[in-house]
Amino acid sequence: MVSFTKLFTAGLVATSAMAAPMEVKRFATPPANKRGAAYNDVAAVDPLANNGGISWAYDWAGSIFGILPSGVEFVPMLWGAKDFGGWITTIETALSSGSQYILGFNEPDMPSQANMSPGDAASFYKTHITPFAGQAKLISPAVTSSTNTGMGLSWFESFIGSCGGCDITGLAVHWYGNTADEFKSFVTQAMDTASKYNLDELWITEFALNADVNGSSDLATTTAFLNDVIPWLNQQDGVTRYSYFMAADRYLLSGNTLNQAGLAYVSQ
């Protein structure tokens, strides 16, 4: 939900982006394990990664800020406008270290987050992310599950309509709600939206029960939710990656150990 980088010198971004090297990668097939870790502290990823529990991780930023466990791919994100300065150096470091995707802006449909109009976001995306299409697969800005006018998937549809030539290959969404059925309904709608725009992938990069936004309020309820939705997500061909909110104490961990919910998350 927040950016953890304070990068510098925005003045060179546009010209540097246009000059970015365009060597084309051979992209690996997405792993069968769709699970990821959203983290603030890289050490919190270790318990989730044991025995292949996750395949990827991200921290709402362009840099790892530490060392991820072996076999866990780091996926960099350009959080928003305040991180444009220094982005070129940051993303080139991530790509040279093996990252194969770039995540777009964080909740640009929310005033408290990246806070961009669809048109501005499309322009920024073309300037800062699209130039790396030959080196990574590009995922859209991550929108909320809000059904308010101009937010959520409606914001995305306005954005993608302004982003011709952006080379986006996947849609990213967030969800916070109250039941597993609500979650499945939203994800189904998001899969349909991705298909409508010929996007190959749907990523759910944050999701949790509303009651758990500040940490699990009832581990038994959280565990039951995960036991319901994780097998369902794994069965959805349209969903290629997901990450529960989040790899941290009182969420999927108790201290530095997987709790009941964490075990449910990685064991299915």
Secondary structure as UniProt FT lines:
FT   HELIX           10..12
FT   HELIX           13..18
FT   STRAND          35..39
FT   HELIX           42..44
FT   HELIX           45..49
FT   HELIX           50..52
FT   STRAND          56..58
FT   TURN            70..71
FT   STRAND          73..74
FT   HELIX           81..83
FT   TURN            85..86
FT   HELIX           87..96
FT   TURN            97..98
FT   STRAND          101..103
FT   TURN            108..109
FT   TURN            111..114
FT   HELIX           118..128
FT   HELIX           130..132
FT   TURN            133..135
FT   STRAND          137..143
FT   TURN            149..150
FT   HELIX           152..161
FT   TURN            164..165
FT   STRAND          168..177
FT   HELIX           180..196
FT   TURN            197..198
FT   STRAND          201..209
FT   HELIX           210..212
FT   TURN            213..214
FT   HELIX           219..235
FT   TURN            237..238
FT   STRAND          239..247
FT   TURN            250..252
FT   STRAND          253..254
FT   TURN            255..256
FT   STRAND          257..258
FT   HELIX           260..266
//
